[in-house]
Each structure stands twice: as structure tokens, then as C-alpha cells.
Amino acid sequence: MSEFVRTGQGTTDVLPAMQFAADVHYYLQQSPRQLPSRYFYDELGSALFEAICRLPWYRITRAESRLLAAHGSEVFRRLGSTSTIVELGSGSGDKLRLLIEAGGSRCSVLDVHLVDVSASALEDSARMLGSLDNLRITTHQATYEAGLAEVARLTPAGAHSLVLFLGSNIGNFDPPGAEEFLRGIRANLGAGDALLLGADLVKPERDLLLAYDDPLGVTAAFNRNLLVRINRELGGDFDIDGFAHRAVWNAVDSRVEMHLVARAAQQIHIERAELEFQMERDEPIWTESSYKYQPGDVVDLLERCGFRLMEQWIDRESPFALTFVEAI
């Protein structure tokens, strides 16, 4: 069985209520109105996202899992003496477990650090990995940046690390933000450390829209839960039924956009964000962007951020790229 350590407990330690309120106050006054997608992941939001990953129309998870199972052994072969694995956005832990199991006998004792803002996701991940042998598991309830910086402080000098950023989470950053984020990862790594990045690729518009506006309405519930959270935690009075979920493909910017659209005019008051405003009928709140890539664009981005390509694997059934790079 694995050893387990928990750090940074309590959402108030990481995304404090004051920061949540400040972000809601700021972003809902932008034009167009916006809400940061990082606040999707309260306990219910994390559970809804796990359900989304199992929908037949959301193929990202299955495509990435096929690549991890097929090439996990090669990842570990190339890692050599790596003793630390860091997963940013650990989710349920199933993909990391799949990677470790695919590595088979190549896996020795590993220090595994799981970084996520969601306490429930960390618990699920630790539980998923806990039955594997030779793991020392530490959870960090933190933002990606803060968690990775903490891991860097804890990693012994001379030890090599592999960072995982899977699930096409890189797609939630706009292009300048993605580059800044990857440069931040590189700054916390030493030469010879590695990064395994999952990125969804451009595919037919119909497939993209089904993935983000599924017939069962799970993604719509995930989106509207952001308003539920504001009502519960910040004293908001959004009429949840008064907002429709909308997903659109923006081909010019190569991204799927998610919005919450007011079905009728509403006067909104959010007590702890010290905010009151009028929403007009058909006015949207932009809640998420998911950028889609071409394979070469992923490589170019990583190389600009201080990495060297070791390998890129592509799932052809549902276009998705798993890119393995080394810090230089």
C-alpha cells in the first residue's frame, strides 16, 4: 500500500472566499460579463465534470486514456531515474493510475504529488492510487502555480521530476495565458525534468458542440452550478432556471466557448461580492473557453517555453495529442 500525506487543507486556504468574491465582483462587470472557469470545481462541480468525462459525446478522456495505456511504458523508459511525479489537476486519479500501471516493472518507489483546488478531487485521486505499491502520495489543495512551487521546494536537489498536465486543461488558457503558464512550469523544473501534456485537437464542429452541449444536459448542469455556488457561498440571488446553457465554436480563435444566457431580464444582487446589476434578456455570461490545437502548434508552444520534444503521440479515432517534452 502507498503512504499518504495531505497538505493545504480547506478551500479557504487556497481560493479564499474573499478572492472568490473579488473575482466575481470584477469579472461580472466586464463586457461581456465573465466568470473564471476555475470556480466550476466545488464538490458538486467536480462530480459533474467526472460524469461529463463518461459521456459518449465527450471523447477527450477516452482518447487520452488510450494513449496513456499504449505509451506509458515508453514514458517510464525515457524517464530513467525520475523519482517524482506531479499531476496538476488530479481529477479522479484514474489517468495517473493508468500511466503507472502501463509503466509496469519500470516503476520503482515514486513520490507522487497531486495538485488540485478541489478537496473532493484530491480525495478521489488519493483513493484511486492508494492501493498501488511503492507510492508516497502527497496532496496539495492549491492552485496549479502554488502547488507546483510547493512541490519544487520539497523535491530533493538532484531528483528528477515528471509533471503531468492532462485532460486538455491547457485549452482553458488563452494563447498568451498558455504560454505564461507553461513558462511557469518550466521555471519550477530543472534541466532534464519532463512534462507530459495532453491537448485536444481541432475536429469537426458537430463533434465539438456535442462534447460541450450534450443531449443529457450534464454539461449544462455543470455550467449552471457556477451560479448555484455564487448563490450559496456569496449570498447571490441568481434565478438558476432563468439561464440557458450555450456552447459555440469560434473557428477564428479555434475555441469552444461556453456561456450562460439570461432567458429574461433579471436584477442580480450578490451580497458578499458587493455587487448589484441588471441583466438583460439574451445577455450572456462567458464562463469558459476551450482552445483546440493542431499537433505542430503544441510542439511550437512548448519549444518557445524552454522544452525539447521527445515524443508526440496522436489518437486518430478522436484527434488528441499527448506530447512528451524535456526541460532544457
C-alpha positions as CSV (number, residue, x, y, z in Angstrom):
1,M,0.0,0.0,0.0
2,S,1.0,3.6,-0.5
3,E,2.0,6.3,2.0
4,F,-0.3,9.3,2.0
5,V,0.2,12.9,3.2
6,R,-2.3,15.7,2.9
7,T,-1.3,19.4,2.8
8,G,-3.1,22.7,2.3
9,Q,-6.5,21.6,3.6
10,G,-9.6,23.7,3.3
11,T,-10.7,25.7,0.3
12,T,-10.4,28.8,2.4
13,D,-6.6,28.2,2.4
14,V,-6.4,28.2,-1.3
15,L,-9.2,30.1,-3.0
16,P,-10.4,32.1,-0.1
17,A,-13.9,33.4,0.0
18,M,-12.6,37.0,-0.3
19,Q,-10.8,36.1,-3.5
20,F,-13.9,34.4,-4.9
21,A,-15.9,37.4,-4.1
22,A,-13.3,39.8,-5.6
23,D,-13.2,37.8,-8.8
24,V,-16.9,37.7,-9.1
25,H,-17.2,41.4,-8.5
26,Y,-14.5,42.1,-11.1
27,Y,-15.4,39.7,-13.9
28,L,-19.2,40.2,-13.8
29,Q,-18.6,43.9,-14.5
30,Q,-16.6,43.2,-17.7
31,S,-18.0,43.5,-21.2
32,P,-19.0,40.8,-21.9
33,R,-19.7,39.6,-18.4
34,Q,-17.5,36.7,-17.4
35,L,-16.8,34.2,-14.6
36,P,-13.5,32.4,-14.2
37,S,-13.8,28.7,-15.1
38,R,-11.6,27.7,-12.1
39,Y,-14.6,28.2,-9.8
40,F,-16.5,25.4,-11.5
41,Y,-14.9,22.9,-9.2
42,D,-16.6,22.8,-5.9
43,E,-17.7,19.3,-4.7
44,L,-20.7,19.2,-7.0
45,G,-18.9,20.7,-9.9
46,S,-16.1,18.1,-9.7
47,A,-18.7,15.3,-9.6
48,L,-20.5,16.7,-12.6
49,F,-17.2,17.0,-14.5
50,E,-16.4,13.4,-13.8
51,A,-19.8,12.5,-15.2
52,I,-19.1,14.6,-18.3
53,C,-15.9,12.6,-18.9
54,R,-18.0,9.4,-19.1
55,L,-20.5,10.8,-21.7
56,P,-20.3,9.2,-25.2
57,W,-20.0,12.6,-26.8
58,Y,-17.1,13.8,-24.6
59,R,-14.2,11.7,-26.1
60,I,-11.2,13.6,-24.7
61,T,-10.8,11.3,-21.7
62,R,-11.1,8.0,-23.6
63,A,-8.7,9.3,-26.3
64,E,-6.1,10.3,-23.7
65,S,-6.5,7.1,-21.8
66,R,-5.8,5.1,-24.9
67,L,-2.6,7.0,-25.4
68,L,-1.5,6.6,-21.8
69,A,-2.1,2.9,-21.9
70,A,-0.3,2.4,-25.2
71,H,2.7,4.6,-24.4
72,G,3.1,4.6,-20.6
73,S,5.9,2.1,-20.7
74,E,7.8,4.3,-23.1
75,V,7.3,7.3,-20.9
76,F,8.9,5.5,-17.9
77,R,11.7,4.1,-20.1
78,R,12.6,7.6,-21.1
79,L,12.3,9.0,-17.6
80,G,15.2,6.9,-16.3
81,S,15.9,8.0,-12.7
82,T,12.9,10.2,-12.2
83,S,11.5,9.8,-8.7
84,T,8.8,12.4,-8.5
85,I,5.6,12.7,-10.4
86,V,3.4,15.8,-10.1
87,E,-0.1,15.9,-11.6
88,L,-1.7,19.3,-11.9
89,G,-5.5,18.9,-11.8
90,S,-5.6,15.4,-10.5
91,G,-9.3,14.8,-11.1
92,S,-10.2,11.2,-10.1
93,G,-6.6,9.9,-10.4
94,D,-7.6,7.3,-13.0
95,K,-5.3,8.6,-15.7
96,L,-2.2,8.7,-13.4
97,R,-3.0,5.2,-12.2
98,L,-3.3,4.1,-15.9
99,L,0.1,5.6,-16.7
100,I,1.8,4.0,-13.6
101,E,0.2,0.6,-14.4
102,A,1.3,0.9,-18.0
103,G,4.9,1.5,-16.7
104,G,4.8,-1.9,-15.0
105,S,8.1,-3.1,-13.7
106,R,9.8,0.1,-14.7
107,C,8.1,1.8,-11.7
108,S,10.3,1.9,-8.5
109,V,9.3,3.9,-5.4
110,L,7.7,7.1,-6.6
111,D,6.9,10.3,-4.8
112,V,3.5,11.4,-6.2
113,H,2.2,14.9,-5.7
114,L,-1.4,15.7,-6.6
115,V,-2.3,19.3,-7.0
116,D,-6.0,20.5,-7.3
117,V,-8.2,23.2,-6.0
118,S,-10.9,20.6,-5.3
119,A,-10.7,18.7,-2.0
120,S,-13.1,16.0,-3.2
121,A,-11.0,15.5,-6.4
122,L,-7.8,15.1,-4.2
123,E,-9.6,12.6,-2.0
124,D,-10.8,10.6,-5.0
125,S,-7.3,10.6,-6.6
126,A,-5.6,9.5,-3.4
127,R,-8.1,6.7,-3.0
128,M,-7.7,5.7,-6.6
129,L,-3.9,5.5,-6.3
130,G,-3.8,4.3,-2.7
131,S,-3.8,0.5,-3.5
132,L,-0.8,0.7,-5.7
133,D,2.5,-0.3,-4.2
134,N,5.6,1.8,-3.8
135,L,4.0,5.2,-3.9
136,R,4.4,8.1,-1.5
137,I,1.3,10.3,-2.1
138,T,1.1,13.9,-1.1
139,T,-1.9,16.0,-1.9
140,H,-1.8,19.8,-2.3
141,Q,-5.1,21.7,-2.2
142,A,-3.8,24.6,-4.1
143,T,-3.8,26.4,-7.5
144,Y,-1.6,24.8,-10.1
145,E,1.1,27.5,-9.7
146,A,1.2,27.5,-5.9
147,G,1.1,23.7,-5.7
148,L,3.9,23.3,-8.2
149,A,6.0,25.8,-6.4
150,E,5.5,24.0,-3.2
151,V,6.5,20.7,-4.8
152,A,9.6,22.3,-6.1
153,R,10.6,23.4,-2.6
154,L,10.0,19.8,-1.3
155,T,11.9,18.0,-4.0
156,P,15.4,17.0,-3.0
157,A,18.3,18.5,-5.0
158,G,19.3,16.3,-7.9
159,A,16.0,14.4,-8.1
160,H,14.2,14.4,-11.4
161,S,10.5,15.1,-11.9
162,L,7.8,14.4,-14.3
163,V,4.9,16.9,-14.4
164,L,1.5,15.8,-15.9
165,F,-0.9,18.3,-17.2
166,L,-3.6,16.2,-18.8
167,G,-7.2,16.4,-19.9
168,S,-6.6,19.2,-22.3
169,N,-6.6,21.6,-19.4
170,I,-4.2,23.7,-21.3
171,G,-7.1,24.5,-23.6
172,N,-8.7,26.6,-20.8
173,F,-5.9,29.2,-21.2
174,D,-6.0,31.8,-24.0
175,P,-2.7,31.7,-26.1
176,P,-0.8,34.3,-24.1
177,G,-2.0,32.6,-20.9
178,A,-1.0,29.2,-22.0
179,E,2.5,30.4,-22.8
180,E,2.8,32.2,-19.5
181,F,1.6,29.1,-17.6
182,L,4.0,26.7,-19.4
183,R,6.9,29.1,-18.8
184,G,5.9,29.0,-15.1
185,I,6.0,25.2,-15.1
186,R,9.5,25.4,-16.8
187,A,10.7,27.8,-14.1
188,N,9.9,25.2,-11.4
189,L,11.8,22.4,-13.2
190,G,15.4,21.6,-13.6
191,A,17.2,20.6,-16.9
192,G,16.3,17.0,-17.7
193,D,12.9,17.1,-15.9
194,A,9.9,16.2,-18.1
195,L,6.4,17.4,-18.9
196,L,3.6,15.2,-20.4
197,L,0.9,17.5,-21.8
198,G,-2.5,16.4,-23.1
199,A,-4.1,18.7,-25.7
200,D,-7.4,18.3,-27.6
201,L,-7.1,18.8,-31.4
202,V,-9.4,20.6,-33.9
203,K,-12.1,18.3,-35.1
204,P,-15.5,18.7,-36.9
205,E,-17.7,21.4,-35.4
206,R,-20.6,19.0,-34.8
207,D,-18.4,16.7,-32.7
208,L,-17.1,19.7,-30.7
209,L,-20.5,21.1,-29.9
210,L,-21.9,17.7,-28.8
211,A,-19.0,17.4,-26.4
212,Y,-19.9,20.8,-24.8
213,D,-23.7,20.7,-25.1
214,D,-24.6,17.0,-24.6
215,P,-28.1,15.7,-25.1
216,L,-28.4,14.7,-21.4
217,G,-27.8,18.2,-20.2
218,V,-24.9,17.2,-17.9
219,T,-22.6,20.0,-19.2
220,A,-25.5,22.5,-18.8
221,A,-25.8,21.5,-15.2
222,F,-22.1,21.8,-14.7
223,N,-22.2,25.3,-16.2
224,R,-25.2,26.5,-14.2
225,N,-23.7,25.1,-11.0
226,L,-21.4,28.0,-11.0
227,L,-24.4,30.3,-10.3
228,V,-25.5,27.8,-7.6
229,R,-22.1,28.2,-6.0
230,I,-22.3,32.0,-6.1
231,N,-25.8,31.9,-4.5
232,R,-24.6,29.6,-1.8
233,E,-21.2,31.0,-0.9
234,L,-21.6,34.6,-1.7
235,G,-25.2,35.4,-1.0
236,G,-26.3,35.7,-4.6
237,D,-29.8,35.6,-5.9
238,F,-29.4,34.3,-9.5
239,D,-32.6,32.6,-10.8
240,I,-30.9,29.4,-11.9
241,D,-33.8,28.4,-14.2
242,G,-33.5,31.8,-15.8
243,F,-30.3,30.9,-17.5
244,A,-29.7,28.8,-20.6
245,H,-26.5,26.9,-21.4
246,R,-24.9,27.8,-24.7
247,A,-21.9,26.4,-26.4
248,V,-20.5,27.8,-29.7
249,W,-17.5,27.0,-31.8
250,N,-15.3,30.1,-32.6
251,A,-13.4,28.9,-35.7
252,V,-11.4,32.1,-36.0
253,D,-9.9,31.7,-32.5
254,S,-10.0,27.9,-32.5
255,R,-12.0,27.6,-29.3
256,V,-15.3,26.3,-27.9
257,E,-17.0,28.9,-25.8
258,M,-19.5,28.2,-23.0
259,H,-21.9,30.9,-21.9
260,L,-24.9,31.2,-19.5
261,V,-27.6,33.3,-21.3
262,A,-30.3,35.1,-19.4
263,R,-33.8,33.9,-20.6
264,A,-35.3,37.2,-19.3
265,A,-34.2,40.4,-17.6
266,Q,-33.0,39.9,-14.1
267,Q,-31.9,42.2,-11.3
268,I,-28.9,40.4,-9.6
269,H,-27.6,41.1,-6.1
270,I,-24.5,39.3,-4.7
271,E,-24.1,40.4,-1.1
272,R,-20.6,39.2,-0.3
273,A,-19.3,40.4,-3.7
274,E,-20.8,43.9,-3.0
275,L,-22.4,43.8,-6.5
276,E,-25.8,44.6,-7.9
277,F,-26.5,44.8,-11.6
278,Q,-29.2,44.4,-14.3
279,M,-29.0,41.5,-16.8
280,E,-31.0,42.0,-20.0
281,R,-32.8,39.2,-21.8
282,D,-30.4,37.2,-24.0
283,E,-27.4,38.8,-22.3
284,P,-24.6,36.2,-21.9
285,I,-22.1,35.4,-19.1
286,W,-18.9,33.9,-20.6
287,T,-17.8,31.0,-18.3
288,E,-15.3,29.0,-20.3
289,S,-13.1,28.8,-23.4
290,S,-11.6,25.5,-24.5
291,Y,-8.9,26.1,-27.2
292,K,-8.3,23.3,-29.7
293,Y,-4.9,22.8,-31.3
294,Q,-3.1,21.5,-34.3
295,P,-0.3,19.0,-33.4
296,G,2.5,21.2,-34.6
297,D,1.2,24.2,-32.7
298,V,1.5,22.2,-29.4
299,V,5.2,21.5,-30.2
300,D,5.9,25.1,-31.2
301,L,4.3,26.4,-28.0
302,L,6.3,24.0,-25.7
303,E,9.6,24.8,-27.5
304,R,9.0,28.5,-27.0
305,C,8.7,27.8,-23.3
306,G,12.0,26.0,-22.8
307,F,11.2,22.4,-23.6
308,R,12.6,19.9,-26.2
309,L,10.3,17.4,-27.9
310,M,10.9,13.8,-27.0
311,E,7.8,12.3,-28.5
312,Q,4.2,13.2,-29.6
313,W,1.5,10.6,-29.8
314,I,-1.8,11.2,-31.5
315,D,-5.1,9.4,-31.2
316,R,-6.6,9.2,-34.6
317,E,-10.0,7.9,-33.6
318,S,-10.8,11.1,-31.8
319,P,-8.0,13.6,-32.6
320,F,-6.0,14.2,-29.4
321,A,-2.3,14.8,-28.8
322,L,-0.1,13.6,-25.9
323,T,3.2,15.4,-26.1
324,F,6.2,14.4,-24.0
325,V,9.0,17.0,-23.6
326,E,12.1,17.6,-21.6
327,A,13.2,20.8,-19.9
328,I,16.4,22.2,-21.4
